[in-house]
């Protein structure tokens, strides 16, 4: 058996404030997605289908949910002599190292002993919180063909939103496939191009080692802000690989909601079955849940309803994770309901994301009237009991684990209850 040449490192450890209560108890990479999966499953499935079998996951923020989901790695066929997933949390050592990753580049630097042990021919750095399908081997082949020190995956974005990303000017050396990165700007105020970084990076190992050592002299430790510009200043061979196809950034609540909605319709932009998405079906007992039950009074239209759900009411343009119950007379529209939510009789939910294990009493109303287009997503944190008759305005945010005394009958639009 030939030992794999690529070591993949997934940056999966941070909380994203823009996702609010959805990342209150978990890193963004572990946020549920699409009715049964987690966001990190897309990167892991891409690695599986790309034939990359040595994976490290760098995690530091409330890692339990992520560790529980990854398990042994068997769900992604990552058990074997040269196959495996290692989770690398922060640590203290006898060299007075800080016990916290100071940034994405610092996370890799602190684990260089792990990296060097594997003696990789190339190091693939990935973000664990994007929604896309990609064959990384095609990009790695391009990296070797160009004899590159660093190859960065890019995708075209709306120029009006380009300021949120690392942006590059790429020459036309290889046409639609890619080219030399001429200039790179991290989140520029006035972007000059619309090629945005996917945070998919292929490094020549010795160049990465040198850059990470040099970066330790700095006060900022990020790949986009520090390492890429450093390599550009060294006149390294930095190439851009142009990705075609869907890419969900999902950094904000609206983006996350929209990516879930992109699973719906006759020709969905995201086809998890065609993409070969894998997940850990043992996590939360998904594998053992009973088949979904749609009662005689139940109506389901343009929605994904997974095992363990019971629907007596109406569900439209929505995604229901296992264990969700919709009682008679309730209407759920344009919403994403995580595991084990119970929606009481005659409730109305419009453009709502509710985290796990909440119970909604009867006649609860969240968001605008059913059939009305909602501009903002309403968020419900996990483990809540919403009293009968509660009215929650559009775009409101409810923190997790509220007590009965904290609830009021009317929560205004945009209000935060905590």
PAVOTOR-277508 format. One record per residue (C-alpha): residue in one letter; x, y, z. Coordinates in steps of 0.25 Angstrom, whole numbers, padded with zeros to 4 digits, always signed. Layout:
BEGIN
AXYZ...
***
This chain:
BEGIN
X+0000+0000+0000X+0005+0014-0004X+0005+0024+0008X-0004+0036+0004X+0004+0049+0000X-0006+0059+0004X-0009+0064+0018X-0022+0071+0020X-0024+0081+0031X-0038+0086+0034X-0040+0099+0041X-0052+0096+0049X-0051+0102+0063X-0057+0116+0063X-0070+0122+0067X-0077+0132+0057X-0084+0143+0064X-0092+0146+0052X-0099+0133+0054X-0103+0137+0068X-0110+0126+0076X-0107+0115+0066X-0093+0116+0070X-0095+0118+0085X-0092+0104+0089X-0084+0099+0076X-0074+0103+0066X-0080+0108+0052X-0074+0095+0046X-0084+0087+0055X-0096+0095+0052X-0107+0085+0046X-0110+0087+0032X-0120+0081+0022X-0129+0073+0030X-0119+0062+0035X-0104+0067+0033X-0094+0077+0039X-0087+0088+0031X-0073+0081+0033X-0079+0069+0025X-0077+0076+0012X-0062+0077+0014X-0061+0063+0019X-0069+0057+0008X-0061+0065-0002X-0048+0059+0004X-0054+0045+0003X-0057+0046-0011X-0044+0053-0014X-0037+0041-0009X-0030+0049+0002X-0029+0040+0015X-0020+0047+0025X-0029+0058+0032X-0026+0067+0044X-0037+0076+0049X-0033+0088+0057X-0044+0091+0067X-0044+0100+0080X-0058+0106+0082X-0068+0097+0090X-0062+0084+0083X-0071+0074+0089X-0082+0075+0078X-0072+0074+0067X-0064+0062+0074X-0077+0055+0076X-0081+0056+0062X-0068+0052+0056X-0067+0040+0065X-0057+0030+0059X-0057+0035+0045X-0064+0023+0040X-0076+0030+0034X-0065+0036+0024X-0058+0023+0022X-0046+0029+0030X-0042+0016+0038X-0030+0008+0032X-0015+0007+0032X-0012+0020+0025X-0026+0026+0027X-0031+0034+0039X-0037+0047+0045X-0029+0054+0056X-0035+0065+0065X-0025+0075+0069X-0029+0084+0081X-0021+0095+0087X-0011+0090+0098X+0000+0095+0107X+0014+0089+0107X+0027+0091+0114X+0031+0102+0104X+0021+0112+0110X+0013+0112+0098X-0001+0119+0100X-0012+0109+0102X-0021+0116+0091X-0020+0117+0076X-0018+0131+0073X-0023+0130+0058X-0023+0120+0047X-0009+0121+0044X-0005+0119+0058X-0013+0107+0060X-0005+0100+0049X+0008+0105+0054X+0005+0099+0068X+0003+0086+0061X+0015+0086+0052X+0021+0073+0060X+0008+0066+0055X+0010+0071+0041X+0024+0068+0040X+0022+0054+0045X+0013+0051+0033X+0024+0056+0023X+0013+0061+0013X+0017+0065-0001X+0006+0075+0000X-0002+0081+0011X-0017+0085+0008X-0023+0095+0017X-0038+0096+0017X-0049+0104+0024X-0059+0094+0031X-0071+0103+0029X-0074+0105+0014X-0085+0098+0006X-0079+0093-0007X-0075+0080-0015X-0060+0080-0020X-0050+0070-0025X-0038+0074-0018X-0029+0065-0026X-0032+0073-0038X-0027+0085-0031X-0015+0078-0025X-0011+0073-0039X-0012+0087-0044X-0003+0091-0032X+0008+0081-0036X+0007+0084-0051X+0010+0099-0048X+0021+0095-0039X+0014+0105-0029X+0018+0109-0015X+0003+0112-0012X-0010+0109-0020X-0022+0116-0015X-0036+0112-0019X-0045+0124-0024X-0059+0126-0028X-0066+0138-0035X-0075+0146-0026X-0084+0158-0027X-0074+0170-0027X-0083+0177-0017X-0080+0166-0007X-0066+0164-0011X-0061+0173+0001X-0064+0162+0011X-0054+0152+0005X-0040+0151+0001X-0039+0156-0013X-0029+0153-0024X-0025+0158-0038X-0022+0145-0046X-0015+0146-0060X-0020+0138-0072X-0009+0128-0072X-0018+0116-0072X-0031+0122-0076X-0043+0117-0069X-0035+0107-0060X-0027+0117-0053X-0014+0126-0054X-0003+0133-0046X-0008+0142-0035X-0003+0156-0038X-0009+0163-0026X-0016+0159-0014X-0025+0167-0004X-0031+0162+0009X-0045+0168+0010X-0042+0181+0003X-0052+0193+0004X-0052+0195-0011X-0050+0182-0018X-0043+0182-0031X-0047+0168-0036X-0058+0158-0033X-0050+0146-0030X-0052+0142-0016X-0044+0132-0008X-0051+0119-0004X-0041+0117+0008X-0036+0104+0000X-0021+0105+0000X-0010+0095-0005X+0004+0098+0000X+0018+0093-0003X+0021+0088+0011X+0035+0095+0013X+0029+0108+0008X+0018+0107+0018X+0028+0104+0030X+0036+0116+0027X+0024+0125+0026X+0018+0120+0039X+0031+0122+0046X+0033+0136+0040X+0018+0139+0044X+0021+0136+0059X+0028+0150+0059X+0015+0157+0056X+0003+0160+0065X-0007+0154+0054X-0008+0140+0051X-0017+0138+0039X-0015+0131+0026X-0023+0141+0018X-0018+0154+0025X-0004+0149+0028X+0002+0137+0021X-0003+0139+0007X+0002+0154+0006X+0015+0149+0012X+0017+0139+0001X+0013+0149-0009X+0024+0158-0003X+0034+0147-0005X+0031+0146-0019X+0027+0132-0018X+0019+0124-0028X+0005+0127-0024X-0006+0121-0033X-0021+0123-0034X-0030+0111-0037X-0044+0115-0042X-0055+0107-0036X-0068+0105-0044X-0081+0102-0037X-0089+0105-0025X-0082+0111-0012X-0090+0114+0001X-0082+0124+0010X-0093+0123+0021X-0086+0133+0030X-0098+0141+0034X-0112+0136+0038X-0118+0140+0025X-0107+0133+0017X-0109+0120+0025X-0124+0121+0023X-0123+0123+0008X-0113+0111+0007X-0123+0102+0013X-0134+0108+0004X-0125+0104-0008X-0128+0090-0005X-0142+0092-0009X-0150+0093-0022X-0150+0084-0035X-0136+0087-0038X-0129+0090-0025X-0115+0097-0025X-0110+0087-0015X-0113+0072-0018X-0107+0065-0006X-0110+0051-0011X-0103+0055-0025X-0091+0061-0017X-0089+0048-0009X-0091+0055+0004X-0087+0046+0016X-0091+0049+0031X-0090+0041+0044X-0104+0035+0045X-0101+0030+0059X-0100+0044+0064X-0113+0047+0070X-0119+0034+0066X-0122+0038+0052X-0120+0023+0047X-0130+0018+0057X-0141+0028+0056X-0155+0023+0051X-0159+0027+0037X-0166+0040+0035X-0181+0040+0038X-0190+0049+0030X-0204+0048+0037X-0217+0050+0029X-0218+0064+0033X-0203+0067+0029X-0199+0075+0017X-0185+0075+0012X-0181+0084+0000X-0167+0086-0005X-0160+0082+0007X-0150+0072+0013X-0156+0064+0024X-0147+0054+0030X-0148+0041+0039X-0154+0042+0052X-0163+0054+0048X-0178+0054+0051X-0187+0064+0043X-0201+0067+0046X-0201+0081+0041X-0196+0088+0029X-0181+0089+0025X-0177+0098+0013X-0163+0102+0007X-0157+0097+0020X-0147+0087+0025X-0150+0078+0037X-0139+0070+0044X-0142+0056+0051X-0151+0057+0063X-0159+0069+0059X-0174+0068+0062X-0184+0078+0056X-0198+0077+0062X-0211+0079+0055X-0214+0093+0051X-0200+0098+0051X-0193+0104+0039X-0178+0104+0037X-0173+0112+0025X-0160+0116+0020X-0153+0110+0032X-0142+0101+0037X-0145+0093+0050X-0134+0086+0056X-0135+0072+0063X-0146+0069+0073X-0155+0082+0073X-0169+0081+0076X-0179+0091+0069X-0192+0092+0076X-0206+0092+0071X-0210+0105+0062X-0196+0111+0063X-0191+0119+0051X-0176+0120+0048X-0171+0128+0036X-0156+0129+0033X-0151+0123+0046X-0139+0115+0050X-0141+0108+0063X-0129+0100+0070X-0131+0087+0076X-0140+0082+0087X-0150+0093+0088X-0165+0092+0091X-0175+0102+0085X-0188+0103+0092X-0202+0105+0085X-0205+0117+0076X-0190+0122+0076X-0188+0132+0065X-0173+0135+0060X-0170+0144+0048X-0180+0151+0039X-0194+0145+0035X-0193+0132+0027X-0192+0135+0012X-0185+0148+0015X-0171+0150+0010X-0162+0152+0022X-0149+0160+0021X-0142+0155+0034X-0140+0141+0040X-0145+0139+0054X-0136+0131+0063X-0140+0122+0074X-0129+0116+0083X-0129+0102+0088X-0136+0096+0100X-0147+0106+0101X-0162+0104+0105X-0170+0115+0098X-0183+0118+0105X-0196+0117+0099X-0201+0129+0091X-0187+0136+0090X-0185+0145+0079X-0171+0147+0074X-0168+0158+0063X-0160+0156+0050X-0145+0156+0052X-0146+0154+0067X-0135+0145+0075X-0138+0136+0086X-0126+0132+0095X-0125+0117+0099X-0131+0111+0112X-0140+0123+0116X-0148+0121+0129X-0163+0122+0130X-0161+0136+0137X-0153+0142+0125X-0164+0140+0115X-0174+0151+0111X-0186+0149+0103X-0181+0159+0092X-0167+0160+0087X-0165+0171+0077X-0159+0170+0063X-0144+0170+0064X-0144+0169+0079X-0134+0160+0087X-0139+0152+0098X-0128+0147+0108
***
